[in-house]
Structures are given as C-alpha cells and as structure tokens.
Amino acid sequence: MKPAPRPLLHIAGLSLALWGGVAGSATAGEVTANIETTLREAAQAHARQKTAAAAGSPAPRFTRIEVSVGELDSRLKLAPCVRMEPYMPAGLRPWGRTRIGVRCVEGPTRWNVFLPVTVRVFAEAWVARGPLSAGTVLSLDHLQRGETDLAAAVSPAVTDAGVVAGRTLARPLVEGEVLKLSDLRPKQWFGIGDTVKVIAVGQGFTVHGEGRAMAPGLEGQAVRIRTDSGRIITGFASAERTVEVPL
C-alpha cells in the first residue's frame, strides 16, 4: 500500500511550498522555484507591454529579473493539500511590491491564501552622463546607458534612443539618474484650430475621420476636437496632427 502524499505546506516552519500539480514529495525549494518562474514570466510580459506602449518604442531587453517571495502569516492553520495552483489576483500588476494567490484545488479542505512578493525587472535605459538642468534640449551626448529597475518607478524609463533627441527636460537630473518619460516636456503635435486626423479605436476595429483641434495637442494628453458635423469629442494626441479616441 502506497503511503499517502505528504502535505506540501507546513506553516510551522516552512514559509511556502506551493505549486499546481507538484507531487507530495516535492521540496519547498523546488516548489518555490516554480512559483518564481511563473512570476518572472508574468513580470517580463507586463514590462514589455507597459514600456513599449508608454514609450511608443520597441520593448527593452531585460538584463535580469529578481523575485523575492515573502512568508505566509505564521498564525494560519491550513489543511494538507495534494495539489495547489498559484495565480495573479485580478487588478494587481506582476512586478514591484505585489501579491500572488495560491489556492488548494485538490484536498480534504479547499483554501485560498496570498503571499507578498517583490519582483524587480532590470533593463538597460538612458541615464544622465552628468548633472542636467531643467530646460536642457537633449542629445545622446547628455546620456549614457545604465541598468535600472523598471518596476521601481511610476513613469516608464526611457529605453529607446529615438525618444530622446531634441526633447526638453522638464526637471533637473543628477549624474547617473535614469531618464523617465515624465522627465520630458510633452511634444506638441498640433495647435489650436489645426485640422487633425481622428482615429476611433474599438474592439477589433478602427474608424477614421477629421476634425478641428479646440486646444493644443500635447503628447498623450486629452484634447477636444470639433468634428465636421459639429460634434465635440475628446481624444488623446498621439502623433503629428493625429488624435486617438478610445471607444
């Protein structure tokens, strides 16, 4: 007769031993490594999407990803579980200081817990070669490549050289400080009264039209447009004489 599978989780001594489909003989280290792999993949995909979308440039090349999994509350008393599944809770980003959920899907008692995790996503970005004052019109001579944690800042780091040339600093930078998109004054894509192309973007379709700008079109900022029919709509300045309207 085969012995019953050993529980994967022992609160009084182990910080965690969680992974969907892992046999009862798996060690805490093996299971933790699997959870970290899941977190790394989720964080990497999130970083690519966030950075590329914000900067309008190719996704950065990651140099390394560090995952630190915290401990469960030692006061928890969980029933033994044969099979567990980790998952990312809805609404939480898979990088920075976040949480990962783990639920028991096969065992005498179903349960669900959350573990604190910290995911750091490192990539090469542009940093100040020396002190730079606000109002500096940037060129690549002002900057050099350096490693930064993309998950540490609210505003995305600038990773693409094409974003830099000719842009004006909105605030001073110290030597070695990473250049973020929020450090750059927004581009003005069009002026008041200019005729602009309007692109309405919906689920799986786009509609094109024209209108007249009722305010300057600053990069990424909302602007009102009067269409040829006289209707006033709000969109976001996205390119030269172009406004995107999400539907």
Backbone as CSV, one residue per row, in Angstrom:
resi,resn,N_x,N_y,N_z,CA_x,CA_y,CA_z,C_x,C_y,C_z
1,MET,0.854,-1.198,0.000,0.000,0.000,0.000,0.882,1.238,0.000
2,LYS,0.595,2.155,-0.927,1.425,3.355,-1.025,1.099,4.317,0.102
3,PRO,2.129,4.979,0.660,1.850,5.967,1.702,1.113,7.156,1.121
4,ALA,0.311,7.812,1.947,-0.428,8.998,1.495,0.550,10.110,1.162
5,PRO,0.217,10.946,0.145,1.101,12.054,-0.214,1.322,12.984,0.968
6,ARG,2.551,13.427,1.137,2.862,14.374,2.208,2.289,15.732,1.858
7,PRO,1.780,16.495,2.836,1.297,17.841,2.561,2.434,18.697,2.010
8,LEU,2.080,19.600,1.097,3.091,20.490,0.521,3.310,21.724,1.372
9,LEU,2.433,21.941,2.336,2.535,23.168,3.107,2.554,22.849,4.591
10,HIS,3.574,23.306,5.289,3.675,23.163,6.745,3.923,24.560,7.299
11,ILE,2.902,25.167,7.864,3.022,26.557,8.293,4.053,26.713,9.398
12,ALA,4.140,25.746,10.312,5.029,25.905,11.457,6.464,25.564,11.090
13,GLY,7.079,26.283,10.221,8.476,26.026,9.901,8.821,26.356,8.470
14,LEU,7.907,26.103,7.521,8.175,26.433,6.127,7.460,27.727,5.782
15,SER,8.139,28.557,5.012,7.495,29.793,4.576,6.531,29.515,3.455
16,LEU,6.873,28.597,2.513,5.936,28.216,1.482,6.427,26.973,0.778
17,ALA,5.461,26.246,0.199,5.769,25.117,-0.672,4.550,24.934,-1.545
18,LEU,4.483,25.728,-2.601,3.246,25.834,-3.351,3.488,25.750,-4.841
19,TRP,2.764,24.868,-5.505,2.819,24.848,-6.974,1.799,23.854,-7.492
20,GLY,1.009,24.270,-8.486,-0.007,23.391,-9.044,0.601,22.153,-9.661
21,GLY,0.078,20.983,-9.287,0.475,19.737,-9.908,1.753,19.138,-9.380
22,VAL,2.412,19.728,-8.398,3.653,19.183,-7.863,3.336,18.028,-6.922
23,ALA,4.076,16.946,-7.013,3.817,15.777,-6.179,4.115,16.078,-4.729
24,GLY,3.578,15.212,-3.840,3.729,15.451,-2.422,5.156,15.383,-1.940
25,SER,6.048,14.748,-2.702,7.428,14.616,-2.272,8.291,15.811,-2.656
26,ALA,7.712,16.806,-3.343,8.488,17.970,-3.765,8.983,18.738,-2.553
27,THR,10.182,19.292,-2.678,10.729,20.092,-1.591,10.234,21.521,-1.694
28,ALA,10.331,22.252,-0.580,9.924,23.656,-0.582,10.721,24.447,-1.604
29,GLY,12.020,24.134,-1.726,12.860,24.860,-2.677,12.430,24.654,-4.109
30,GLU,12.066,23.404,-4.456,11.622,23.106,-5.821,10.327,23.842,-6.143
31,VAL,9.396,23.830,-5.203,8.117,24.473,-5.435,8.276,25.981,-5.507
32,THR,9.088,26.549,-4.615,9.348,27.984,-4.641,9.947,28.399,-5.973
33,ALA,10.854,27.603,-6.507,11.467,27.916,-7.798,10.422,27.965,-8.899
34,ASN,9.435,27.057,-8.850,8.381,27.061,-9.854,7.511,28.303,-9.751
35,ILE,7.199,28.718,-8.539,6.422,29.938,-8.355,7.207,31.135,-8.882
36,GLU,8.502,31.172,-8.597,9.318,32.283,-9.068,9.370,32.309,-10.591
37,THR,9.394,31.140,-11.226,9.377,31.096,-12.691,8.096,31.717,-13.230
38,THR,6.968,31.371,-12.625,5.692,31.945,-13.042,5.706,33.461,-12.898
39,LEU,6.208,33.942,-11.770,6.254,35.380,-11.535,7.182,36.080,-12.522
40,ARG,8.326,35.476,-12.808,9.269,36.071,-13.752,8.628,36.227,-15.135
41,GLU,7.946,35.175,-15.589,7.328,35.226,-16.908,6.229,36.285,-16.957
42,ALA,5.410,36.350,-15.911,4.338,37.341,-15.876,4.899,38.756,-15.824
43,ALA,5.940,38.958,-15.019,6.549,40.280,-14.893,7.205,40.714,-16.193
44,GLN,7.858,39.788,-16.866,8.535,40.110,-18.117,7.516,40.530,-19.181
45,ALA,6.420,39.789,-19.291,5.387,40.139,-20.263,4.777,41.495,-19.939
46,HIS,4.535,41.747,-18.653,3.966,43.024,-18.226,4.919,44.172,-18.531
47,ALA,6.194,43.974,-18.270,7.187,45.020,-18.508,7.289,45.360,-19.987
48,ARG,7.298,44.341,-20.833,7.364,44.579,-22.278,6.165,45.407,-22.743
49,GLN,4.977,45.009,-22.312,3.763,45.684,-22.743,3.712,47.114,-22.225
50,LYS,4.011,47.307,-20.947,3.924,48.626,-20.336,4.935,49.590,-20.929
51,THR,6.179,49.151,-21.076,7.231,50.031,-21.559,7.035,50.377,-23.025
52,ALA,6.713,49.391,-23.838,6.535,49.638,-25.266,5.336,50.532,-25.516
53,ALA,4.239,50.313,-24.798,3.042,51.110,-25.006,3.254,52.552,-24.569
54,ALA,3.933,52.745,-23.448,4.130,54.091,-22.922,5.130,54.882,-23.746
55,ALA,6.176,54.235,-24.184,7.234,54.939,-24.899,7.019,54.953,-26.400
56,GLY,6.074,54.149,-26.900,5.870,54.058,-28.328,7.090,53.531,-29.039
57,SER,7.804,52.649,-28.408,9.071,52.158,-28.933,9.170,50.656,-28.703
58,PRO,10.173,50.009,-29.301,10.333,48.571,-29.074,10.538,48.262,-27.597
59,ALA,10.094,47.088,-27.187,10.263,46.676,-25.795,11.740,46.555,-25.453
60,PRO,12.106,46.839,-24.211,13.515,46.780,-23.827,14.015,45.350,-23.713
61,ARG,15.346,45.207,-23.724,15.957,43.897,-23.489,16.286,43.800,-22.004
62,PHE,15.676,42.844,-21.340,15.864,42.716,-19.905,17.226,42.110,-19.591
63,THR,17.883,42.667,-18.594,19.182,42.149,-18.182,19.036,41.096,-17.093
64,ARG,18.051,41.270,-16.208,17.803,40.274,-15.159,16.479,40.584,-14.478
65,ILE,15.903,39.573,-13.863,14.671,39.718,-13.094,14.882,39.052,-11.741
66,GLU,14.625,39.794,-10.669,14.792,39.269,-9.317,13.424,39.102,-8.665
67,VAL,13.190,37.936,-8.085,11.921,37.634,-7.431,12.182,37.279,-5.972
68,SER,11.479,37.942,-5.082,11.576,37.640,-3.655,10.176,37.304,-3.142
69,VAL,10.000,36.083,-2.646,8.701,35.626,-2.150,8.698,35.702,-0.635
70,GLY,7.709,36.396,-0.084,7.615,36.554,1.360,7.007,35.337,2.036
71,GLU,6.767,35.465,3.335,6.254,34.348,4.125,4.766,34.499,4.385
72,LEU,4.111,33.363,4.526,2.723,33.354,4.960,2.632,33.745,6.430
73,ASP,1.480,34.240,6.814,1.219,34.548,8.214,1.359,33.258,9.025
74,SER,2.254,33.271,10.004,2.538,32.061,10.787,1.342,31.611,11.621
75,ARG,0.337,32.475,11.768,-0.841,32.107,12.557,-1.834,31.274,11.753
76,LEU,-1.650,31.210,10.427,-2.567,30.437,9.594,-2.438,28.948,9.882
77,LYS,-3.560,28.262,9.895,-3.589,26.808,10.049,-4.331,26.245,8.841
78,LEU,-3.578,25.730,7.877,-4.171,25.242,6.641,-4.191,23.720,6.617
79,ALA,-5.239,23.175,6.025,-5.341,21.722,5.879,-4.332,21.237,4.849
80,PRO,-3.867,19.978,4.963,-2.969,19.422,3.944,-3.606,19.506,2.559
81,CYS,-2.770,19.670,1.543,-3.277,19.814,0.184,-2.414,19.006,-0.775
82,VAL,-3.054,18.240,-1.663,-2.334,17.407,-2.623,-1.899,18.231,-3.831
83,ARG,-2.774,19.142,-4.299,-2.439,19.939,-5.485,-2.865,21.380,-5.277
84,MET,-1.935,22.290,-5.552,-2.176,23.715,-5.383,-1.893,24.454,-6.676
85,GLU,-2.544,25.607,-6.849,-2.350,26.421,-8.048,-2.053,27.862,-7.658
86,PRO,-0.938,28.421,-8.160,-0.687,29.846,-7.961,-1.386,30.645,-9.056
87,TYR,-1.752,31.898,-8.762,-2.393,32.752,-9.761,-2.162,34.212,-9.392
88,MET,-2.252,35.074,-10.402,-2.142,36.507,-10.160,-3.533,37.060,-9.895
89,PRO,-3.791,37.667,-8.729,-5.110,38.245,-8.452,-5.440,39.350,-9.450
90,ALA,-6.699,39.451,-9.820,-7.137,40.463,-10.776,-6.824,41.859,-10.256
91,GLY,-6.343,42.704,-11.153,-6.079,44.094,-10.809,-4.709,44.365,-10.236
92,LEU,-3.920,43.324,-9.973,-2.576,43.515,-9.435,-1.549,43.348,-10.547
93,ARG,-0.560,44.227,-10.584,0.478,44.091,-11.597,1.513,43.074,-11.111
94,PRO,2.079,42.304,-12.029,3.011,41.248,-11.623,4.446,41.717,-11.467
95,TRP,4.657,42.962,-11.042,6.010,43.416,-10.744,5.948,44.443,-9.627
96,GLY,7.103,44.800,-9.092,7.136,45.670,-7.925,6.677,44.902,-6.688
97,ARG,6.170,45.627,-5.701,5.639,45.001,-4.489,4.192,44.606,-4.756
98,THR,3.907,43.320,-4.764,2.583,42.850,-5.127,2.256,41.590,-4.334
99,ARG,1.264,40.853,-4.770,0.877,39.613,-4.094,0.610,38.541,-5.140
100,ILE,0.776,37.302,-4.743,0.381,36.169,-5.571,-0.556,35.299,-4.749
101,GLY,-1.613,34.831,-5.394,-2.567,33.968,-4.712,-2.231,32.504,-4.934
102,VAL,-2.547,31.676,-3.955,-2.375,30.226,-4.073,-3.626,29.573,-3.506
103,ARG,-4.217,28.676,-4.291,-5.425,28.002,-3.836,-5.242,26.492,-3.871
104,CYS,-5.849,25.829,-2.928,-5.845,24.366,-2.889,-6.988,23.878,-3.779
105,VAL,-6.656,23.087,-4.797,-7.673,22.589,-5.729,-7.913,21.089,-5.576
106,GLU,-7.101,20.440,-4.740,-7.300,19.006,-4.501,-6.853,18.680,-3.087
107,GLY,-7.811,18.400,-2.238,-7.507,18.103,-0.849,-8.787,18.029,-0.045
108,PRO,-8.704,17.631,1.214,-9.909,17.485,2.035,-10.622,18.809,2.283
109,THR,-9.865,19.909,2.294,-10.442,21.229,2.524,-9.867,22.210,1.508
110,ARG,-10.731,22.912,0.786,-10.272,23.923,-0.170,-9.952,25.211,0.586
111,TRP,-8.854,25.847,0.201,-8.499,27.115,0.821,-7.791,27.997,-0.188
112,ASN,-7.667,29.265,0.166,-7.057,30.260,-0.714,-6.250,31.226,0.144
113,VAL,-4.973,31.429,-0.207,-4.119,32.338,0.560,-3.363,33.260,-0.397
114,PHE,-2.789,34.317,0.169,-1.993,35.263,-0.610,-0.617,35.420,0.023
115,LEU,0.413,35.489,-0.824,1.775,35.706,-0.347,2.291,37.030,-0.883
116,PRO,2.991,37.814,-0.042,3.634,39.029,-0.549,4.844,38.668,-1.398
117,VAL,5.007,39.345,-2.518,6.161,39.116,-3.386,6.697,40.461,-3.860
118,THR,7.983,40.492,-4.160,8.610,41.657,-4.775,9.318,41.188,-6.037
119,VAL,8.952,41.787,-7.161,9.537,41.424,-8.450,10.236,42.659,-9.016
120,ARG,11.539,42.547,-9.235,12.333,43.646,-9.802,12.738,43.262,-11.222
121,VAL,12.443,44.155,-12.165,12.698,43.901,-13.584,13.754,44.895,-14.066
122,PHE,14.946,44.395,-14.344,16.056,45.262,-14.739,16.237,45.256,-16.253
123,ALA,16.542,46.433,-16.791,16.814,46.570,-18.223,17.758,47.749,-18.410
124,GLU,18.368,47.814,-19.578,19.210,48.964,-19.904,18.323,50.136,-20.303
125,ALA,18.661,51.319,-19.791,17.920,52.536,-20.106,18.922,53.680,-20.200
126,TRP,18.415,54.871,-20.524,19.284,56.042,-20.626,19.362,56.751,-19.285
127,VAL,20.591,57.069,-18.857,20.818,57.793,-17.605,21.666,59.026,-17.895
128,ALA,21.581,60.000,-16.998,22.314,61.251,-17.193,23.819,61.014,-17.074
129,ARG,24.562,61.492,-18.081,26.018,61.366,-18.043,26.620,62.300,-16.991
130,GLY,25.947,63.403,-16.745,26.366,64.378,-15.737,25.139,65.151,-15.287
131,PRO,25.294,66.144,-14.395,24.139,66.936,-13.963,23.506,67.653,-15.156
132,LEU,22.178,67.630,-15.217,21.440,68.285,-16.301,20.366,69.175,-15.695
133,SER,20.265,70.397,-16.193,19.285,71.340,-15.663,17.977,71.253,-16.440
134,ALA,16.892,71.681,-15.800,15.598,71.738,-16.480,15.704,72.685,-17.670
135,GLY,15.067,72.332,-18.762,15.132,73.146,-19.969,16.208,72.707,-20.944
136,THR,17.056,71.761,-20.544,18.088,71.247,-21.450,17.437,70.532,-22.630
137,VAL,17.863,70.902,-23.842,17.422,70.189,-25.039,18.366,69.005,-25.224
138,LEU,17.834,67.826,-25.113,18.664,66.633,-25.007,19.217,66.141,-26.340
139,SER,20.413,65.604,-26.250,21.005,64.803,-27.318,21.625,63.587,-26.640
140,LEU,22.061,62.629,-27.426,22.665,61.434,-26.838,23.984,61.738,-26.142
141,ASP,24.588,62.898,-26.432,25.819,63.288,-25.740,25.572,63.539,-24.254
142,HIS,24.332,63.852,-23.890,23.998,64.114,-22.488,23.784,62.827,-21.689
143,LEU,23.690,61.695,-22.373,23.235,60.466,-21.723,24.173,59.300,-21.979
144,GLN,24.015,58.275,-21.175,24.737,57.023,-21.378,23.837,55.871,-20.933
145,ARG,24.206,54.671,-21.331,23.399,53.518,-20.979,23.692,53.074,-19.546
146,GLY,22.657,52.659,-18.843,22.810,52.166,-17.484,21.662,51.239,-17.139
147,GLU,21.867,50.405,-16.143,20.833,49.452,-15.742,19.887,50.095,-14.744
148,THR,18.592,49.830,-14.902,17.612,50.379,-13.978,16.505,49.363,-13.729
149,ASP,15.842,49.506,-12.592,14.711,48.648,-12.251,13.444,49.287,-12.807
150,LEU,12.877,48.697,-13.854,11.688,49.256,-14.482,10.494,49.260,-13.539
151,ALA,10.483,48.351,-12.578,9.344,48.237,-11.674,9.368,49.275,-10.558
152,ALA,10.478,49.984,-10.403,10.639,50.879,-9.255,9.950,52.222,-9.444
153,ALA,9.767,52.652,-10.691,9.243,53.988,-10.948,7.829,53.920,-11.515
154,VAL,7.033,54.944,-11.188,5.677,55.023,-11.731,5.723,55.328,-13.220
155,SER,6.585,56.268,-13.604,6.737,56.623,-15.016,7.770,55.709,-15.667
156,PRO,7.516,55.223,-16.883,8.465,54.316,-17.545,9.811,54.970,-17.817
157,ALA,10.880,54.200,-17.671,12.215,54.660,-18.036,12.324,54.719,-19.554
158,VAL,13.113,55.666,-20.044,13.335,55.790,-21.486,14.397,54.780,-21.892
159,THR,14.026,53.850,-22.750,14.951,52.808,-23.188,15.315,52.926,-24.661
160,ASP,14.596,53.764,-25.407,14.797,53.877,-26.848,15.449,55.211,-27.188
161,ALA,16.539,55.175,-27.944,17.260,56.399,-28.316,16.394,57.334,-29.142
162,GLY,15.444,56.783,-29.902,14.600,57.611,-30.747,13.695,58.548,-29.981
163,VAL,13.472,58.269,-28.707,12.610,59.117,-27.881,13.352,60.350,-27.382
164,VAL,14.688,60.300,-27.374,15.497,61.295,-26.667,15.785,62.553,-27.474
165,ALA,16.277,62.406,-28.692,16.842,63.531,-29.446,15.851,64.677,-29.604
166,GLY,16.304,65.875,-29.206,15.509,67.079,-29.374,14.461,67.316,-28.318
167,ARG,14.323,66.408,-27.365,13.333,66.594,-26.305,13.902,67.485,-25.209
168,THR,13.011,68.182,-24.511,13.410,69.140,-23.483,13.116,68.586,-22.099
169,LEU,14.101,68.723,-21.201,13.924,68.244,-19.828,12.938,69.123,-19.071
170,ALA,12.010,68.485,-18.373,11.044,69.220,-17.564,11.554,69.461,-16.151
171,ARG,12.568,68.720,-15.728,13.130,68.879,-14.382,14.602,68.503,-14.434
172,PRO,15.387,68.947,-13.452,16.820,68.618,-13.461,17.069,67.151,-13.129
173,LEU,18.186,66.627,-13.637,18.633,65.272,-13.323,20.035,65.333,-12.743
174,VAL,20.314,64.476,-11.789,21.668,64.376,-11.251,22.420,63.308,-12.039
175,GLU,23.728,63.308,-11.915,24.547,62.335,-12.634,24.129,60.904,-12.276
176,GLY,23.934,60.084,-13.298,23.570,58.692,-13.085,22.088,58.435,-12.902
177,GLU,21.274,59.499,-12.852,19.833,59.315,-12.659,19.183,58.862,-13.962
178,VAL,18.269,57.908,-13.851,17.610,57.380,-15.039,16.635,58.413,-15.601
179,LEU,16.588,58.496,-16.916,15.665,59.398,-17.601,14.323,58.694,-17.767
180,LYS,13.253,59.320,-17.260,11.910,58.758,-17.366,11.072,59.610,-18.320
181,LEU,10.010,59.025,-18.828,9.151,59.765,-19.750,8.569,61.013,-19.103
182,SER,8.288,60.944,-17.808,7.730,62.101,-17.112,8.742,63.225,-16.947
183,ASP,10.030,62.947,-17.185,11.063,63.982,-17.101,11.115,64.837,-18.363
184,LEU,10.410,64.422,-19.405,10.448,65.125,-20.684,9.197,65.976,-20.861
185,ARG,9.397,67.193,-21.361,8.238,68.007,-21.701,7.503,67.346,-22.870
186,PRO,6.186,67.308,-22.797,5.446,66.629,-23.866,5.599,67.339,-25.205
187,LYS,5.623,66.559,-26.260,5.648,67.136,-27.603,4.299,67.784,-27.900
188,GLN,4.328,68.862,-28.692,3.076,69.431,-29.176,2.880,68.945,-30.608
189,TRP,1.862,68.108,-30.796,1.631,67.504,-32.109,0.842,68.406,-33.043
190,PHE,0.081,69.347,-32.482,-0.685,70.286,-33.321,-1.149,71.456,-32.464
191,GLY,-1.613,72.513,-33.124,-2.043,73.714,-32.426,-3.553,73.908,-32.483
192,ILE,-4.023,74.965,-31.809,-5.453,75.283,-31.817,-5.893,75.597,-33.247
193,GLY,-6.996,75.017,-33.655,-7.540,75.283,-34.985,-6.988,74.410,-36.086
194,ASP,-5.966,73.617,-35.796,-5.405,72.740,-36.828,-6.390,71.619,-37.181
195,THR,-6.393,71.251,-38.454,-7.157,70.083,-38.889,-6.385,68.823,-38.512
196,VAL,-7.067,67.905,-37.845,-6.395,66.696,-37.370,-7.129,65.451,-37.857
197,LYS,-6.385,64.370,-37.953,-6.967,63.070,-38.274,-7.464,62.444,-36.977
198,VAL,-8.695,61.980,-36.979,-9.301,61.360,-35.800,-9.423,59.858,-36.043
199,ILE,-8.838,59.074,-35.134,-8.899,57.613,-35.229,-9.645,57.093,-34.006
200,ALA,-10.857,56.590,-34.235,-11.641,55.985,-33.157,-11.303,54.497,-33.095
201,VAL,-10.870,54.041,-31.926,-10.386,52.667,-31.772,-11.336,51.884,-30.873
202,GLY,-11.901,50.801,-31.425,-12.783,49.929,-30.658,-12.236,48.520,-30.606
203,GLN,-13.045,47.600,-30.116,-12.630,46.198,-30.001,-12.568,45.573,-31.389
204,GLY,-11.356,45.501,-31.952,-11.166,44.856,-33.242,-11.503,45.704,-34.445
205,PHE,-11.701,47.021,-34.268,-11.986,47.864,-35.426,-11.512,49.295,-35.172
206,THR,-11.337,50.054,-36.252,-10.991,51.473,-36.170,-11.837,52.247,-37.174
207,VAL,-12.158,53.495,-36.818,-12.917,54.384,-37.694,-12.121,55.665,-37.858
208,HIS,-11.935,56.117,-39.098,-11.134,57.300,-39.376,-12.023,58.474,-39.767
209,GLY,-11.615,59.659,-39.344,-12.328,60.874,-39.707,-11.423,62.075,-39.547
210,GLU,-12.016,63.270,-39.618,-11.255,64.506,-39.441,-12.003,65.436,-38.508
211,GLY,-11.270,66.376,-37.943,-11.865,67.375,-37.082,-10.913,68.536,-36.899
212,ARG,-11.352,69.503,-36.082,-10.525,70.680,-35.840,-10.205,70.767,-34.351
213,ALA,-8.928,70.969,-34.031,-8.486,70.993,-32.635,-8.995,72.231,-31.919
214,MET,-9.520,72.046,-30.721,-10.007,73.156,-29.905,-8.984,73.578,-28.858
215,ALA,-7.836,72.889,-28.831,-6.750,73.208,-27.895,-5.468,72.625,-28.469
216,PRO,-4.302,73.052,-27.965,-3.046,72.448,-28.428,-3.027,70.953,-28.124
217,GLY,-2.474,70.181,-29.036,-2.386,68.731,-28.845,-1.049,68.334,-28.266
218,LEU,-1.002,68.144,-26.950,0.227,67.739,-26.276,0.263,66.220,-26.150
219,GLU,1.421,65.655,-26.386,1.605,64.208,-26.443,0.982,63.491,-25.251
220,GLY,0.068,62.559,-25.553,-0.538,61.728,-24.523,-1.603,62.398,-23.687
221,GLN,-1.887,63.684,-23.941,-2.860,64.402,-23.126,-4.197,64.513,-23.849
222,ALA,-5.266,64.620,-23.057,-6.605,64.722,-23.624,-6.782,66.064,-24.327
223,VAL,-7.529,66.038,-25.422,-7.797,67.258,-26.183,-9.179,67.134,-26.819
224,ARG,-9.889,68.266,-26.897,-11.217,68.255,-27.506,-11.110,68.589,-28.989
225,ILE,-11.926,67.894,-29.779,-11.933,68.053,-31.228,-13.369,68.304,-31.689
226,ARG,-13.533,69.277,-32.598,-14.844,69.501,-33.211,-14.854,68.808,-34.572
227,THR,-15.752,67.863,-34.749,-15.815,67.119,-36.000,-16.486,67.954,-37.085
228,ASP,-16.440,67.448,-38.316,-17.049,68.164,-39.440,-18.549,68.339,-39.259
229,SER,-19.167,67.435,-38.500,-20.610,67.527,-38.256,-20.951,68.468,-37.110
230,GLY,-19.934,69.026,-36.450,-20.153,69.939,-35.342,-20.140,69.283,-33.975
231,ARG,-20.004,67.982,-33.931,-19.964,67.266,-32.656,-18.607,67.456,-31.994
232,ILE,-18.599,67.608,-30.667,-17.345,67.761,-29.921,-17.019,66.440,-29.233
233,ILE,-15.823,65.925,-29.506,-15.378,64.672,-28.910,-14.044,64.898,-28.204
234,THR,-13.689,63.971,-27.325,-12.419,64.054,-26.601,-11.563,62.843,-26.929
235,GLY,-10.311,63.108,-27.272,-9.367,62.031,-27.552,-8.005,62.370,-26.985
236,PHE,-7.003,61.648,-27.431,-5.638,61.846,-26.943,-4.703,62.098,-28.119
237,ALA,-3.902,63.164,-28.014,-2.924,63.472,-29.057,-1.886,62.361,-29.101
238,SER,-1.755,61.703,-30.259,-0.896,60.524,-30.334,0.230,60.648,-31.341
239,ALA,0.105,61.554,-32.313,1.136,61.709,-33.337,0.890,63.037,-34.053
240,GLU,1.714,63.336,-35.049,1.586,64.578,-35.803,0.175,64.709,-36.373
241,ARG,-0.562,65.735,-35.901,-1.930,66.021,-36.355,-2.838,64.786,-36.284
242,THR,-2.682,64.018,-35.219,-3.465,62.790,-35.053,-4.010,62.693,-33.632
243,VAL,-5.281,62.309,-33.531,-5.939,62.120,-32.237,-6.568,60.731,-32.209
244,GLU,-6.333,60.008,-31.123,-6.964,58.702,-30.936,-8.107,58.833,-29.939
245,VAL,-9.241,58.232,-30.285,-10.424,58.259,-29.428,-10.782,56.823,-29.059
246,PRO,-10.566,56.417,-27.809,-10.945,55.053,-27.406,-12.458,54.922,-27.310
247,LEU,-12.985,53.832,-27.823,-14.433,53.585,-27.775,-14.760,52.511,-26.743
